[in-house]
Amino acid sequence: MYQQTRLHLQNLQQVMERLALWQTMPPQEEAFLSEQPFALDTMSPTEWLQWIFIPRMYALLESRAPLPSQIAISPYLEEALKEDDYLAELLLPIIEIEKLLQQQ
């Protein structure tokens, strides 16, 4: 479970890099203080993936903590990025992560 999740996260990062969505500089520190789901008020959906979701998932993997089983990121991304041509490609690794974690 942990190894497969790690592979899907790596794939997600590679997809984001290929689509030129991966940023070299993090958002301002205040952006991380958001109390909204997905940091809606302070980050773009792809910033949230890169700077919050992926690092938190890696932290869970590294500490061998329980992984979330009720995870639904794709509906948010489908709505937030519905105008973007890259949506389908970006969703592929995310849906794989969701399916894997929901099978636990």
N, C-alpha and C positions, 0 to 999 in steps of 0.2 A: 504493500500500500504506500509506504513512505517513498520507496524508490520510484514507483510509477508517478506519484504526485510530483516528485522532483523533476522527472523527465518532462512532464506536461508544463511545469512552470518554466523550464528552460526553453521549451518550444514556444511558449507564449512570449518570452523575451525575444527570441529570434524573430518571430513574426513581427513584433513591434519594431525591432531594429530594421527589418527588411522594408517595412511600411513607412519608415522614417518617423515613427511615433516615439521612439526611445529618446529621452532627453539626457543631456550631459550635466545639466545643472538642476538641482531640486528647486521646487517652489519656495517662496519665502517661508520662513519659520512659522509665521502666523497661519499659513494655510493648513498646517498640521494640527492646529488647535480646534478645527471645526468639530461641532457636535452633531452635524447633520449626517445622515446615512450617505456613504460614498463621498463624503466631504463635498456635497453638492454646491455649497455656497463658496467654496474656496479653491476647488481644483476641477480641472476637466476630467472626464471619465478615464482618459488614458493616463493622465497624471496620477489619478487615484490607483489605477492598476499598478503602475510602476513604483510609486513611492510609498504606498500603504499596503495594498493587497499582496503583492509579490514578497516584499520583505517580511510581512507578518507570517505568511505561509512558510517561508524558509525558516523563520524563528521557531515555528511549531515543529517543523521537521528536524531541525538541529537539536531541539530539546526533547525530541520523541514525545511531545505532548499529544493529547488526543486531537485529531483533526476534525474540523466541523463536518457534520453529516447533513445538516440542513443549509445548503448553500445555493443561492440563486442570484448570480451576478448577471447572467445573460439577459433576463428580461429588462433590467435597467439599461444595459448597453444597447440592446435592440431599440429601445425608445430614444435614448440620449444620442445615439449615433446613426439614426435611421436615414439621415441625409448623406452619410459618408459611404463612398464606394468601397472602402476597405472593410466594412462591417463584417461581411460573411467570413473573410479570411481571419479576422481578429477573433471572431467567436469560436472558431474550430477548437483551439486548445482550451478555451474556457469551458466549453460544453463538455470536453473530455474530462476536465478536472471535476466539474459538477457531477457527471455520471459516476466517476470513480468514487468520490467521497460519499455520494448518496447510497452506494452499494455496501458501505461498511456495516 
